[in-house]
C-alpha cells in the first residue's frame, strides 16, 4: 500500500490588489492584474500604487480557499402507487478566501486598515502555499474585501477572522516544479512536464557525446 501524500504550508505568499477597471486593456474576465497567467504571475504584479496593493503573509496565521457546495432537493410527493422521491440538484459551487490575521491597527498601512478602508471593493487575490509564489501550488482570482475585527481582550495577541467572498471560480495551479497543471476557472486546463535539473544535465551530456 502506498504511503499517504502529506502537504504542509511552511511558507507562502498572500497578496491583494484592488481591481482597476480603467487599466490599459482591462477585461472583465481577468483573474490576475493584467490578465497574466497564474503560472507566470509574480508577487510584483500585486504591489500596486497609492496603497491599492498589499502583501500580508507575515500577518497571516491561516489562509484557505474554501469551497461551499450548492445543493437543493427536488421532492416528488408520495402517491398511491409510489413512495416519495427526493432528487438532489447540484448547483455551481461557491468559494471564499478565509484567513486568520494578526491585527495591526497600530500600523497605518497594515492589513487591518487596508480591509477597513477598502471594505466591499473588488480585489485580485494571489494565494501561494509554498515559497515566494513562483511555483505551485497556488490560487488566483477575484474577491470582495470585508473589514476584520479591530480590538479584543487586553494583554493578548489579537487576531481577526475574515472571509472574503470569491466573485467567480478562481484559477488553480497544482503540482510541483517538475510536473504541474493549471486548472482555470473557465473549465480549461494545461499540464506541463519539466525534466528535473539532473535529468536535463544527463541529456545534455549525452547529446554532446553523440557529437
PyMOL commands that place a pseudoatom at each C-alpha (Angstrom):
pseudoatom trace, name=CA, resn=UNK, resi=1, chain=A, elem=C, hetatm=0, pos=[0.000, 0.000, 0.000]
pseudoatom trace, name=CA, resn=UNK, resi=2, chain=A, elem=C, hetatm=0, pos=[1.397, 3.420, -0.962]
pseudoatom trace, name=CA, resn=UNK, resi=3, chain=A, elem=C, hetatm=0, pos=[2.111, 5.943, 1.752]
pseudoatom trace, name=CA, resn=UNK, resi=4, chain=A, elem=C, hetatm=0, pos=[-0.155, 8.950, 2.107]
pseudoatom trace, name=CA, resn=UNK, resi=5, chain=A, elem=C, hetatm=0, pos=[0.866, 12.198, 0.455]
pseudoatom trace, name=CA, resn=UNK, resi=6, chain=A, elem=C, hetatm=0, pos=[1.211, 14.853, 3.144]
pseudoatom trace, name=CA, resn=UNK, resi=7, chain=A, elem=C, hetatm=0, pos=[1.132, 18.581, 2.479]
pseudoatom trace, name=CA, resn=UNK, resi=8, chain=A, elem=C, hetatm=0, pos=[2.181, 21.288, 4.935]
pseudoatom trace, name=CA, resn=UNK, resi=9, chain=A, elem=C, hetatm=0, pos=[2.452, 25.039, 4.493]
pseudoatom trace, name=CA, resn=UNK, resi=10, chain=A, elem=C, hetatm=0, pos=[5.930, 26.083, 5.594]
pseudoatom trace, name=CA, resn=UNK, resi=11, chain=A, elem=C, hetatm=0, pos=[5.976, 29.451, 3.827]
pseudoatom trace, name=CA, resn=UNK, resi=12, chain=A, elem=C, hetatm=0, pos=[3.882, 31.237, 1.274]
pseudoatom trace, name=CA, resn=UNK, resi=13, chain=A, elem=C, hetatm=0, pos=[2.537, 34.461, -0.176]
pseudoatom trace, name=CA, resn=UNK, resi=14, chain=A, elem=C, hetatm=0, pos=[-0.779, 36.272, 0.278]
pseudoatom trace, name=CA, resn=UNK, resi=15, chain=A, elem=C, hetatm=0, pos=[-1.391, 39.318, -1.934]
pseudoatom trace, name=CA, resn=UNK, resi=16, chain=A, elem=C, hetatm=0, pos=[-4.349, 41.597, -2.582]
pseudoatom trace, name=CA, resn=UNK, resi=17, chain=A, elem=C, hetatm=0, pos=[-4.660, 44.330, -5.209]
pseudoatom trace, name=CA, resn=UNK, resi=18, chain=A, elem=C, hetatm=0, pos=[-7.716, 46.453, -5.939]
pseudoatom trace, name=CA, resn=UNK, resi=19, chain=A, elem=C, hetatm=0, pos=[-9.254, 45.762, -9.340]
pseudoatom trace, name=CA, resn=UNK, resi=20, chain=A, elem=C, hetatm=0, pos=[-8.717, 48.770, -11.619]
pseudoatom trace, name=CA, resn=UNK, resi=21, chain=A, elem=C, hetatm=0, pos=[-11.290, 48.682, -14.401]
pseudoatom trace, name=CA, resn=UNK, resi=22, chain=A, elem=C, hetatm=0, pos=[-9.548, 51.692, -16.007]
pseudoatom trace, name=CA, resn=UNK, resi=23, chain=A, elem=C, hetatm=0, pos=[-6.287, 49.768, -16.507]
pseudoatom trace, name=CA, resn=UNK, resi=24, chain=A, elem=C, hetatm=0, pos=[-4.985, 49.579, -20.066]
pseudoatom trace, name=CA, resn=UNK, resi=25, chain=A, elem=C, hetatm=0, pos=[-6.567, 46.646, -21.892]
pseudoatom trace, name=CA, resn=UNK, resi=26, chain=A, elem=C, hetatm=0, pos=[-8.761, 45.718, -18.919]
pseudoatom trace, name=CA, resn=UNK, resi=27, chain=A, elem=C, hetatm=0, pos=[-11.090, 42.774, -19.490]
pseudoatom trace, name=CA, resn=UNK, resi=28, chain=A, elem=C, hetatm=0, pos=[-13.803, 41.615, -17.057]
pseudoatom trace, name=CA, resn=UNK, resi=29, chain=A, elem=C, hetatm=0, pos=[-12.533, 38.013, -17.286]
pseudoatom trace, name=CA, resn=UNK, resi=30, chain=A, elem=C, hetatm=0, pos=[-9.095, 38.864, -15.831]
pseudoatom trace, name=CA, resn=UNK, resi=31, chain=A, elem=C, hetatm=0, pos=[-8.213, 36.661, -12.854]
pseudoatom trace, name=CA, resn=UNK, resi=32, chain=A, elem=C, hetatm=0, pos=[-4.936, 38.497, -12.192]
pseudoatom trace, name=CA, resn=UNK, resi=33, chain=A, elem=C, hetatm=0, pos=[-3.573, 42.027, -12.746]
pseudoatom trace, name=CA, resn=UNK, resi=34, chain=A, elem=C, hetatm=0, pos=[-3.126, 42.455, -16.489]
pseudoatom trace, name=CA, resn=UNK, resi=35, chain=A, elem=C, hetatm=0, pos=[-4.696, 39.050, -17.116]
pseudoatom trace, name=CA, resn=UNK, resi=36, chain=A, elem=C, hetatm=0, pos=[-1.312, 37.322, -16.705]
pseudoatom trace, name=CA, resn=UNK, resi=37, chain=A, elem=C, hetatm=0, pos=[-1.462, 33.514, -16.462]
pseudoatom trace, name=CA, resn=UNK, resi=38, chain=A, elem=C, hetatm=0, pos=[-1.350, 32.077, -12.943]
pseudoatom trace, name=CA, resn=UNK, resi=39, chain=A, elem=C, hetatm=0, pos=[1.825, 30.092, -13.713]
pseudoatom trace, name=CA, resn=UNK, resi=40, chain=A, elem=C, hetatm=0, pos=[3.570, 33.287, -14.848]
pseudoatom trace, name=CA, resn=UNK, resi=41, chain=A, elem=C, hetatm=0, pos=[2.289, 35.954, -12.452]
pseudoatom trace, name=CA, resn=UNK, resi=42, chain=A, elem=C, hetatm=0, pos=[4.614, 37.034, -9.611]
pseudoatom trace, name=CA, resn=UNK, resi=43, chain=A, elem=C, hetatm=0, pos=[4.107, 38.939, -6.393]
pseudoatom trace, name=CA, resn=UNK, resi=44, chain=A, elem=C, hetatm=0, pos=[5.493, 42.109, -8.017]
pseudoatom trace, name=CA, resn=UNK, resi=45, chain=A, elem=C, hetatm=0, pos=[2.273, 42.404, -10.044]
pseudoatom trace, name=CA, resn=UNK, resi=46, chain=A, elem=C, hetatm=0, pos=[0.306, 42.921, -6.830]
pseudoatom trace, name=CA, resn=UNK, resi=47, chain=A, elem=C, hetatm=0, pos=[2.353, 45.826, -5.470]
pseudoatom trace, name=CA, resn=UNK, resi=48, chain=A, elem=C, hetatm=0, pos=[0.048, 48.486, -6.903]
pseudoatom trace, name=CA, resn=UNK, resi=49, chain=A, elem=C, hetatm=0, pos=[0.306, 52.218, -6.232]
pseudoatom trace, name=CA, resn=UNK, resi=50, chain=A, elem=C, hetatm=0, pos=[-1.185, 54.597, -3.670]
pseudoatom trace, name=CA, resn=UNK, resi=51, chain=A, elem=C, hetatm=0, pos=[-1.965, 51.760, -1.270]
pseudoatom trace, name=CA, resn=UNK, resi=52, chain=A, elem=C, hetatm=0, pos=[-4.005, 49.731, -3.785]
pseudoatom trace, name=CA, resn=UNK, resi=53, chain=A, elem=C, hetatm=0, pos=[-1.999, 46.536, -3.189]
pseudoatom trace, name=CA, resn=UNK, resi=54, chain=A, elem=C, hetatm=0, pos=[-0.712, 44.707, -0.139]
pseudoatom trace, name=CA, resn=UNK, resi=55, chain=A, elem=C, hetatm=0, pos=[1.269, 41.609, 0.822]
pseudoatom trace, name=CA, resn=UNK, resi=56, chain=A, elem=C, hetatm=0, pos=[0.410, 40.331, 4.269]
pseudoatom trace, name=CA, resn=UNK, resi=57, chain=A, elem=C, hetatm=0, pos=[1.712, 36.774, 4.594]
pseudoatom trace, name=CA, resn=UNK, resi=58, chain=A, elem=C, hetatm=0, pos=[3.686, 37.872, 7.674]
pseudoatom trace, name=CA, resn=UNK, resi=59, chain=A, elem=C, hetatm=0, pos=[0.362, 38.825, 9.317]
pseudoatom trace, name=CA, resn=UNK, resi=60, chain=A, elem=C, hetatm=0, pos=[-1.403, 35.621, 8.292]
pseudoatom trace, name=CA, resn=UNK, resi=61, chain=A, elem=C, hetatm=0, pos=[-1.669, 32.584, 10.563]
pseudoatom trace, name=CA, resn=UNK, resi=62, chain=A, elem=C, hetatm=0, pos=[-4.121, 30.665, 8.363]
pseudoatom trace, name=CA, resn=UNK, resi=63, chain=A, elem=C, hetatm=0, pos=[-5.378, 31.052, 4.797]
pseudoatom trace, name=CA, resn=UNK, resi=64, chain=A, elem=C, hetatm=0, pos=[-7.525, 28.754, 2.683]
pseudoatom trace, name=CA, resn=UNK, resi=65, chain=A, elem=C, hetatm=0, pos=[-9.632, 28.747, -0.453]
pseudoatom trace, name=CA, resn=UNK, resi=66, chain=A, elem=C, hetatm=0, pos=[-12.874, 27.232, 0.853]
pseudoatom trace, name=CA, resn=UNK, resi=67, chain=A, elem=C, hetatm=0, pos=[-15.484, 25.615, -1.390]
pseudoatom trace, name=CA, resn=UNK, resi=68, chain=A, elem=C, hetatm=0, pos=[-19.164, 25.568, -0.422]
pseudoatom trace, name=CA, resn=UNK, resi=69, chain=A, elem=C, hetatm=0, pos=[-21.453, 23.112, -2.156]
pseudoatom trace, name=CA, resn=UNK, resi=70, chain=A, elem=C, hetatm=0, pos=[-24.674, 24.477, -3.639]
pseudoatom trace, name=CA, resn=UNK, resi=71, chain=A, elem=C, hetatm=0, pos=[-27.340, 21.780, -3.437]
pseudoatom trace, name=CA, resn=UNK, resi=72, chain=A, elem=C, hetatm=0, pos=[-31.108, 21.687, -3.161]
pseudoatom trace, name=CA, resn=UNK, resi=73, chain=A, elem=C, hetatm=0, pos=[-33.720, 18.925, -3.013]
pseudoatom trace, name=CA, resn=UNK, resi=74, chain=A, elem=C, hetatm=0, pos=[-36.491, 18.465, -5.563]
pseudoatom trace, name=CA, resn=UNK, resi=75, chain=A, elem=C, hetatm=0, pos=[-39.162, 16.407, -3.799]
pseudoatom trace, name=CA, resn=UNK, resi=76, chain=A, elem=C, hetatm=0, pos=[-41.874, 14.476, -5.615]
pseudoatom trace, name=CA, resn=UNK, resi=77, chain=A, elem=C, hetatm=0, pos=[-44.588, 13.713, -3.028]
pseudoatom trace, name=CA, resn=UNK, resi=78, chain=A, elem=C, hetatm=0, pos=[-45.687, 10.158, -2.393]
pseudoatom trace, name=CA, resn=UNK, resi=79, chain=A, elem=C, hetatm=0, pos=[-48.694, 8.936, -4.338]
pseudoatom trace, name=CA, resn=UNK, resi=80, chain=A, elem=C, hetatm=0, pos=[-50.975, 5.936, -4.031]
pseudoatom trace, name=CA, resn=UNK, resi=81, chain=A, elem=C, hetatm=0, pos=[-48.625, 3.917, -6.190]
pseudoatom trace, name=CA, resn=UNK, resi=82, chain=A, elem=C, hetatm=0, pos=[-45.127, 5.047, -5.179]
pseudoatom trace, name=CA, resn=UNK, resi=83, chain=A, elem=C, hetatm=0, pos=[-43.135, 6.394, -2.285]
pseudoatom trace, name=CA, resn=UNK, resi=84, chain=A, elem=C, hetatm=0, pos=[-41.850, 9.959, -2.040]
pseudoatom trace, name=CA, resn=UNK, resi=85, chain=A, elem=C, hetatm=0, pos=[-38.851, 10.613, -4.314]
pseudoatom trace, name=CA, resn=UNK, resi=86, chain=A, elem=C, hetatm=0, pos=[-36.127, 13.139, -3.492]
pseudoatom trace, name=CA, resn=UNK, resi=87, chain=A, elem=C, hetatm=0, pos=[-33.688, 14.253, -6.173]
pseudoatom trace, name=CA, resn=UNK, resi=88, chain=A, elem=C, hetatm=0, pos=[-30.646, 16.267, -5.111]
pseudoatom trace, name=CA, resn=UNK, resi=89, chain=A, elem=C, hetatm=0, pos=[-29.852, 19.055, -7.547]
pseudoatom trace, name=CA, resn=UNK, resi=90, chain=A, elem=C, hetatm=0, pos=[-26.263, 20.311, -7.610]
pseudoatom trace, name=CA, resn=UNK, resi=91, chain=A, elem=C, hetatm=0, pos=[-25.672, 23.957, -8.479]
pseudoatom trace, name=CA, resn=UNK, resi=92, chain=A, elem=C, hetatm=0, pos=[-22.460, 25.904, -9.075]
pseudoatom trace, name=CA, resn=UNK, resi=93, chain=A, elem=C, hetatm=0, pos=[-20.051, 25.705, -6.124]
pseudoatom trace, name=CA, resn=UNK, resi=94, chain=A, elem=C, hetatm=0, pos=[-19.252, 28.993, -4.415]
pseudoatom trace, name=CA, resn=UNK, resi=95, chain=A, elem=C, hetatm=0, pos=[-15.880, 29.893, -2.912]
pseudoatom trace, name=CA, resn=UNK, resi=96, chain=A, elem=C, hetatm=0, pos=[-14.481, 32.118, -0.204]
pseudoatom trace, name=CA, resn=UNK, resi=97, chain=A, elem=C, hetatm=0, pos=[-10.979, 33.059, 0.829]
pseudoatom trace, name=CA, resn=UNK, resi=98, chain=A, elem=C, hetatm=0, pos=[-10.875, 32.519, 4.591]
pseudoatom trace, name=CA, resn=UNK, resi=99, chain=A, elem=C, hetatm=0, pos=[-7.962, 33.829, 6.625]
pseudoatom trace, name=CA, resn=UNK, resi=100, chain=A, elem=C, hetatm=0, pos=[-6.943, 34.466, 10.201]
pseudoatom trace, name=CA, resn=UNK, resi=101, chain=A, elem=C, hetatm=0, pos=[-4.743, 37.521, 10.545]
pseudoatom trace, name=CA, resn=UNK, resi=102, chain=A, elem=C, hetatm=0, pos=[-2.778, 39.179, 13.297]
pseudoatom trace, name=CA, resn=UNK, resi=103, chain=A, elem=C, hetatm=0, pos=[-4.480, 42.518, 13.930]
pseudoatom trace, name=CA, resn=UNK, resi=104, chain=A, elem=C, hetatm=0, pos=[-2.271, 45.548, 13.269]
pseudoatom trace, name=CA, resn=UNK, resi=105, chain=A, elem=C, hetatm=0, pos=[-4.389, 48.704, 13.698]
pseudoatom trace, name=CA, resn=UNK, resi=106, chain=A, elem=C, hetatm=0, pos=[-1.303, 50.400, 15.142]
pseudoatom trace, name=CA, resn=UNK, resi=107, chain=A, elem=C, hetatm=0, pos=[0.234, 50.310, 11.622]
pseudoatom trace, name=CA, resn=UNK, resi=108, chain=A, elem=C, hetatm=0, pos=[-1.151, 52.958, 9.250]
pseudoatom trace, name=CA, resn=UNK, resi=109, chain=A, elem=C, hetatm=0, pos=[-0.555, 50.780, 6.189]
pseudoatom trace, name=CA, resn=UNK, resi=110, chain=A, elem=C, hetatm=0, pos=[-1.372, 47.452, 7.862]
pseudoatom trace, name=CA, resn=UNK, resi=111, chain=A, elem=C, hetatm=0, pos=[-3.862, 44.792, 6.850]
pseudoatom trace, name=CA, resn=UNK, resi=112, chain=A, elem=C, hetatm=0, pos=[-6.441, 45.898, 9.445]
pseudoatom trace, name=CA, resn=UNK, resi=113, chain=A, elem=C, hetatm=0, pos=[-6.501, 49.407, 7.958]
pseudoatom trace, name=CA, resn=UNK, resi=114, chain=A, elem=C, hetatm=0, pos=[-6.446, 48.087, 4.380]
pseudoatom trace, name=CA, resn=UNK, resi=115, chain=A, elem=C, hetatm=0, pos=[-9.503, 45.878, 4.834]
pseudoatom trace, name=CA, resn=UNK, resi=116, chain=A, elem=C, hetatm=0, pos=[-11.391, 48.603, 6.731]
pseudoatom trace, name=CA, resn=UNK, resi=117, chain=A, elem=C, hetatm=0, pos=[-10.622, 51.265, 4.111]
pseudoatom trace, name=CA, resn=UNK, resi=118, chain=A, elem=C, hetatm=0, pos=[-11.479, 49.111, 1.107]
pseudoatom trace, name=CA, resn=UNK, resi=119, chain=A, elem=C, hetatm=0, pos=[-14.451, 47.235, 2.568]
pseudoatom trace, name=CA, resn=UNK, resi=120, chain=A, elem=C, hetatm=0, pos=[-16.783, 45.877, -0.191]
pseudoatom trace, name=CA, resn=UNK, resi=121, chain=A, elem=C, hetatm=0, pos=[-14.357, 46.708, -3.047]
pseudoatom trace, name=CA, resn=UNK, resi=122, chain=A, elem=C, hetatm=0, pos=[-13.274, 44.020, -5.510]
pseudoatom trace, name=CA, resn=UNK, resi=123, chain=A, elem=C, hetatm=0, pos=[-9.640, 42.897, -5.450]
pseudoatom trace, name=CA, resn=UNK, resi=124, chain=A, elem=C, hetatm=0, pos=[-7.381, 40.406, -7.176]
pseudoatom trace, name=CA, resn=UNK, resi=125, chain=A, elem=C, hetatm=0, pos=[-6.005, 37.795, -4.770]
pseudoatom trace, name=CA, resn=UNK, resi=126, chain=A, elem=C, hetatm=0, pos=[-2.870, 35.675, -5.009]
pseudoatom trace, name=CA, resn=UNK, resi=127, chain=A, elem=C, hetatm=0, pos=[-2.502, 32.812, -2.526]
pseudoatom trace, name=CA, resn=UNK, resi=128, chain=A, elem=C, hetatm=0, pos=[0.704, 30.785, -2.865]
pseudoatom trace, name=CA, resn=UNK, resi=129, chain=A, elem=C, hetatm=0, pos=[1.198, 27.922, -0.433]
pseudoatom trace, name=CA, resn=UNK, resi=130, chain=A, elem=C, hetatm=0, pos=[4.930, 27.376, -0.892]
pseudoatom trace, name=CA, resn=UNK, resi=131, chain=A, elem=C, hetatm=0, pos=[7.934, 29.685, -1.219]
pseudoatom trace, name=CA, resn=UNK, resi=132, chain=A, elem=C, hetatm=0, pos=[7.773, 33.073, -2.912]
pseudoatom trace, name=CA, resn=UNK, resi=133, chain=A, elem=C, hetatm=0, pos=[4.873, 32.348, -5.256]
pseudoatom trace, name=CA, resn=UNK, resi=134, chain=A, elem=C, hetatm=0, pos=[6.841, 31.384, -8.367]
pseudoatom trace, name=CA, resn=UNK, resi=135, chain=A, elem=C, hetatm=0, pos=[5.978, 27.671, -8.081]
pseudoatom trace, name=CA, resn=UNK, resi=136, chain=A, elem=C, hetatm=0, pos=[2.753, 25.738, -7.433]
pseudoatom trace, name=CA, resn=UNK, resi=137, chain=A, elem=C, hetatm=0, pos=[0.538, 25.143, -5.601]
pseudoatom trace, name=CA, resn=UNK, resi=138, chain=A, elem=C, hetatm=0, pos=[-1.321, 28.441, -5.644]
pseudoatom trace, name=CA, resn=UNK, resi=139, chain=A, elem=C, hetatm=0, pos=[-4.657, 30.059, -6.457]
pseudoatom trace, name=CA, resn=UNK, resi=140, chain=A, elem=C, hetatm=0, pos=[-5.526, 33.388, -8.048]
pseudoatom trace, name=CA, resn=UNK, resi=141, chain=A, elem=C, hetatm=0, pos=[-8.783, 35.167, -8.714]
pseudoatom trace, name=CA, resn=UNK, resi=142, chain=A, elem=C, hetatm=0, pos=[-11.052, 37.949, -7.504]
pseudoatom trace, name=CA, resn=UNK, resi=143, chain=A, elem=C, hetatm=0, pos=[-12.671, 38.606, -4.122]
pseudoatom trace, name=CA, resn=UNK, resi=144, chain=A, elem=C, hetatm=0, pos=[-14.801, 41.190, -2.356]
pseudoatom trace, name=CA, resn=UNK, resi=145, chain=A, elem=C, hetatm=0, pos=[-12.963, 42.713, 0.578]
pseudoatom trace, name=CA, resn=UNK, resi=146, chain=A, elem=C, hetatm=0, pos=[-14.556, 42.755, 4.018]
pseudoatom trace, name=CA, resn=UNK, resi=147, chain=A, elem=C, hetatm=0, pos=[-13.275, 44.507, 7.140]
pseudoatom trace, name=CA, resn=UNK, resi=148, chain=A, elem=C, hetatm=0, pos=[-11.951, 42.419, 10.014]
pseudoatom trace, name=CA, resn=UNK, resi=149, chain=A, elem=C, hetatm=0, pos=[-12.357, 42.800, 13.760]
pseudoatom trace, name=CA, resn=UNK, resi=150, chain=A, elem=C, hetatm=0, pos=[-10.317, 45.502, 15.483]
pseudoatom trace, name=CA, resn=UNK, resi=151, chain=A, elem=C, hetatm=0, pos=[-9.674, 45.156, 19.210]
pseudoatom trace, name=CA, resn=UNK, resi=152, chain=A, elem=C, hetatm=0, pos=[-10.421, 42.434, 21.760]
pseudoatom trace, name=CA, resn=UNK, resi=153, chain=A, elem=C, hetatm=0, pos=[-9.038, 41.021, 25.008]
pseudoatom trace, name=CA, resn=UNK, resi=154, chain=A, elem=C, hetatm=0, pos=[-6.364, 43.062, 26.755]
pseudoatom trace, name=CA, resn=UNK, resi=155, chain=A, elem=C, hetatm=0, pos=[-2.734, 41.888, 27.007]
pseudoatom trace, name=CA, resn=UNK, resi=156, chain=A, elem=C, hetatm=0, pos=[-3.330, 39.313, 24.291]
pseudoatom trace, name=CA, resn=UNK, resi=157, chain=A, elem=C, hetatm=0, pos=[-2.021, 38.961, 20.758]
pseudoatom trace, name=CA, resn=UNK, resi=158, chain=A, elem=C, hetatm=0, pos=[-5.160, 39.874, 18.844]
pseudoatom trace, name=CA, resn=UNK, resi=159, chain=A, elem=C, hetatm=0, pos=[-6.297, 38.073, 15.705]
pseudoatom trace, name=CA, resn=UNK, resi=160, chain=A, elem=C, hetatm=0, pos=[-9.212, 38.530, 13.323]
pseudoatom trace, name=CA, resn=UNK, resi=161, chain=A, elem=C, hetatm=0, pos=[-11.025, 36.040, 11.119]
pseudoatom trace, name=CA, resn=UNK, resi=162, chain=A, elem=C, hetatm=0, pos=[-12.027, 37.282, 7.675]
pseudoatom trace, name=CA, resn=UNK, resi=163, chain=A, elem=C, hetatm=0, pos=[-13.999, 35.537, 4.947]
pseudoatom trace, name=CA, resn=UNK, resi=164, chain=A, elem=C, hetatm=0, pos=[-13.639, 37.190, 1.549]
pseudoatom trace, name=CA, resn=UNK, resi=165, chain=A, elem=C, hetatm=0, pos=[-16.286, 36.072, -0.985]
pseudoatom trace, name=CA, resn=UNK, resi=166, chain=A, elem=C, hetatm=0, pos=[-14.717, 34.922, -4.262]
pseudoatom trace, name=CA, resn=UNK, resi=167, chain=A, elem=C, hetatm=0, pos=[-16.658, 36.567, -7.088]
pseudoatom trace, name=CA, resn=UNK, resi=168, chain=A, elem=C, hetatm=0, pos=[-16.066, 33.799, -9.651]
pseudoatom trace, name=CA, resn=UNK, resi=169, chain=A, elem=C, hetatm=0, pos=[-14.392, 30.399, -9.770]
pseudoatom trace, name=CA, resn=UNK, resi=170, chain=A, elem=C, hetatm=0, pos=[-10.644, 31.120, -9.443]
pseudoatom trace, name=CA, resn=UNK, resi=171, chain=A, elem=C, hetatm=0, pos=[-7.663, 29.678, -11.294]
pseudoatom trace, name=CA, resn=UNK, resi=172, chain=A, elem=C, hetatm=0, pos=[-5.635, 26.956, -9.566]
pseudoatom trace, name=CA, resn=UNK, resi=173, chain=A, elem=C, hetatm=0, pos=[-2.046, 25.823, -10.191]
pseudoatom trace, name=CA, resn=UNK, resi=174, chain=A, elem=C, hetatm=0, pos=[-1.252, 22.428, -8.672]
pseudoatom trace, name=CA, resn=UNK, resi=175, chain=A, elem=C, hetatm=0, pos=[1.726, 20.085, -8.681]
pseudoatom trace, name=CA, resn=UNK, resi=176, chain=A, elem=C, hetatm=0, pos=[5.403, 20.930, -8.328]
pseudoatom trace, name=CA, resn=UNK, resi=177, chain=A, elem=C, hetatm=0, pos=[8.260, 22.354, -10.381]
pseudoatom trace, name=CA, resn=UNK, resi=178, chain=A, elem=C, hetatm=0, pos=[8.600, 19.041, -12.271]
pseudoatom trace, name=CA, resn=UNK, resi=179, chain=A, elem=C, hetatm=0, pos=[5.003, 18.215, -13.168]
pseudoatom trace, name=CA, resn=UNK, resi=180, chain=A, elem=C, hetatm=0, pos=[2.236, 20.739, -12.744]
pseudoatom trace, name=CA, resn=UNK, resi=181, chain=A, elem=C, hetatm=0, pos=[-1.199, 21.593, -14.004]
pseudoatom trace, name=CA, resn=UNK, resi=182, chain=A, elem=C, hetatm=0, pos=[-3.126, 24.836, -14.413]
pseudoatom trace, name=CA, resn=UNK, resi=183, chain=A, elem=C, hetatm=0, pos=[-6.857, 24.383, -13.827]
pseudoatom trace, name=CA, resn=UNK, resi=184, chain=A, elem=C, hetatm=0, pos=[-8.673, 27.534, -14.889]
pseudoatom trace, name=CA, resn=UNK, resi=185, chain=A, elem=C, hetatm=0, pos=[-11.964, 28.779, -13.570]
pseudoatom trace, name=CA, resn=UNK, resi=186, chain=A, elem=C, hetatm=0, pos=[-13.402, 28.695, -17.099]
pseudoatom trace, name=CA, resn=UNK, resi=187, chain=A, elem=C, hetatm=0, pos=[-13.049, 24.908, -17.183]
pseudoatom trace, name=CA, resn=UNK, resi=188, chain=A, elem=C, hetatm=0, pos=[-9.901, 24.638, -19.328]
pseudoatom trace, name=CA, resn=UNK, resi=189, chain=A, elem=C, hetatm=0, pos=[-6.615, 23.167, -18.129]
pseudoatom trace, name=CA, resn=UNK, resi=190, chain=A, elem=C, hetatm=0, pos=[-2.974, 22.778, -19.152]
pseudoatom trace, name=CA, resn=UNK, resi=191, chain=A, elem=C, hetatm=0, pos=[-0.401, 20.231, -17.943]
pseudoatom trace, name=CA, resn=UNK, resi=192, chain=A, elem=C, hetatm=0, pos=[3.339, 20.962, -18.013]
pseudoatom trace, name=CA, resn=UNK, resi=193, chain=A, elem=C, hetatm=0, pos=[6.187, 18.467, -17.652]
pseudoatom trace, name=CA, resn=UNK, resi=194, chain=A, elem=C, hetatm=0, pos=[9.625, 19.852, -16.779]
pseudoatom trace, name=CA, resn=UNK, resi=195, chain=A, elem=C, hetatm=0, pos=[12.546, 17.432, -16.548]
pseudoatom trace, name=CA, resn=UNK, resi=196, chain=A, elem=C, hetatm=0, pos=[14.470, 17.677, -13.247]
pseudoatom trace, name=CA, resn=UNK, resi=197, chain=A, elem=C, hetatm=0, pos=[17.790, 19.545, -13.416]
pseudoatom trace, name=CA, resn=UNK, resi=198, chain=A, elem=C, hetatm=0, pos=[19.778, 16.285, -13.026]
pseudoatom trace, name=CA, resn=UNK, resi=199, chain=A, elem=C, hetatm=0, pos=[17.921, 14.714, -15.955]
pseudoatom trace, name=CA, resn=UNK, resi=200, chain=A, elem=C, hetatm=0, pos=[18.470, 17.809, -18.098]
pseudoatom trace, name=CA, resn=UNK, resi=201, chain=A, elem=C, hetatm=0, pos=[22.196, 17.704, -17.327]
pseudoatom trace, name=CA, resn=UNK, resi=202, chain=A, elem=C, hetatm=0, pos=[22.395, 13.997, -18.238]
pseudoatom trace, name=CA, resn=UNK, resi=203, chain=A, elem=C, hetatm=0, pos=[20.555, 14.574, -21.505]
pseudoatom trace, name=CA, resn=UNK, resi=204, chain=A, elem=C, hetatm=0, pos=[22.811, 17.497, -22.392]
pseudoatom trace, name=CA, resn=UNK, resi=205, chain=A, elem=C, hetatm=0, pos=[25.923, 15.425, -21.655]
pseudoatom trace, name=CA, resn=UNK, resi=206, chain=A, elem=C, hetatm=0, pos=[24.699, 12.529, -23.811]
pseudoatom trace, name=CA, resn=UNK, resi=207, chain=A, elem=C, hetatm=0, pos=[23.882, 14.870, -26.681]
pseudoatom trace, name=CA, resn=UNK, resi=208, chain=A, elem=C, hetatm=0, pos=[27.383, 16.384, -26.508]
pseudoatom trace, name=CA, resn=UNK, resi=209, chain=A, elem=C, hetatm=0, pos=[28.958, 12.906, -26.533]
pseudoatom trace, name=CA, resn=UNK, resi=210, chain=A, elem=C, hetatm=0, pos=[26.977, 11.937, -29.644]
pseudoatom trace, name=CA, resn=UNK, resi=211, chain=A, elem=C, hetatm=0, pos=[28.501, 14.885, -31.496]
for i in range(1, 211): cmd.bond("trace and resi %d" % i, "trace and resi %d" % (i + 1))
show_as sticks, trace
zoom trace
